[in-house]
Each structure stands twice: as structure tokens, then as C-alpha cells.
């Protein structure tokens, strides 16, 4: 999860943080810089935000009279999970956050 440079703060709460003071997201440039400074070389860097937004749009849990049949992360995350999930999706749709899939290797001349 990366913050989009130049965009407003994400909407909170989200699954990883209740409020901005508890969220420490980096931009793509910051993330790449930190990894490179730590001796990693990028083999792949793919923004998958659009695919995840499409997946979110397609997912609908079956319900019977408003009661979810399938197990839900609300069990683990608490009663605010629906709001957190909605804000997560809203942040992705509005371009405030993006998701990147990366493959990196550690250069051998750098200490772990």
C-alpha cells in the first residue's frame, strides 16, 4: 500500500489505522528509494491498483436477510471493519492510495 504523491490524505479509518497519526504510508518514490538505499534491486514493479479496484467492485458476499453467510474479516477486525473496508476502496478509487506488486533481490555486496 502506497500513498499517492500530491494527493490528499486517505480517508480514515482504514484496516491498518484508525486515524492519520497511526498510518505511515510512503509514496512510490519514497518506497523505491528506501529499498534501493537498503541494497535491493528491482526485478518487477507493477501498479495493480486498477485490478484491485475491479476486484473490489465485483465482490459481493451472499447474505440472507442482511446476515452474512460467508466468514467475514469483521470477526477479526471488529465492528468498524465495514467502514474501514469502504474507506480503503474509496481511497483506491479516488487515487489517494495505490497498490504495487514488486519483486526485489538483495545485492550481495550489501549487509542484510
N, C-alpha and C positions, 0 to 999 in steps of 0.2 A: 504494500500500500504506500503510495507516494502522494505528497501534496503537489498540486499544480502551481508552478511559479507564477506569481502575479494575480492569482485568483483569490477571492475572499476565503476566510476561514471556513472549514467544513461546518455543517450543521451538527450539533450535539444534542443528545448523547448518541454515540456510535458503539459498536460491540467492544472496542478496545479502550474507550474512555468516556466517562460521564460528561466531562467539560474540557475546554481547551487546555487548561493548566495541566491536565493529565495525559495529553497527547503530544508526542514528539516525532511527528512525521517530517521526513526530509523531502525535498524536491528530487526529480530525476537527476539533475546536475549534481546536487549535493551527495546523493547516494552513490553515483558513479565515482565522484571524487574521493569519498571516504573509502570505497572499496579499492580504487586504484592506489591510493596512498598506503593502504594496508597490504599491497603487493598482489592484488588479484588482477587477472587479465580476463576480459570479457570474450566469451565464445559466442554468446547469443544475448540479445537484449530486445525483447518483444513486448510491446504495449498490447495487453489483452483486455483493456477496458471495454471496448465495444462488444467483444464476445461475451463478457461477463454481464453487461447490461442486457444484452439479448437473452441470455440465460435467465436472469432475474425476472425479466418480463414474461418468460414462458413458464415459470414455475408456479404452480397453483396447488397447494395441499388440499386433498379432498376433505370435506367436512360433512358432518351430519348435524343439522340444526345448530350451526355455529360451533360445534365441538370438533376439534381437530382429531382425526383418526391416526394420522402418522405421528411418530415421535417428533418432538419439537425442541429446538435449542432453548426455548423459553424455560424448559425444565432446568437447564444448567445455568442460563443467563439471568433468569428472574423475570418478573412481570413486565419490566421495561423493554424486554427484547424486541417486541413488535415495533416499538418506536425507534430503537437502535437500528434495526434492520431497514426500516423505512428511510431513516436519515442516511444510512450507508448508501442505499440505492439512489436517493435524491442527490447526494454528493457526487456519485459517479455520473449520473445523467446530466448534471449541471456543469461538469468539468472541473469541480473543485478538488477531486481526487482522481488518481488513475492507478491501475494495476499493471505491474510489469512482471514478466516471467524472464528470469535471467539465469544464465549458466556461466559460472566463472571458475577459473582454476588459479591456484596459488602459485606464484612464481617460486622456483626452487631457491633462488638466492635471497629470499626474504624469510626472516624468522617467523614462526607461527605465533 
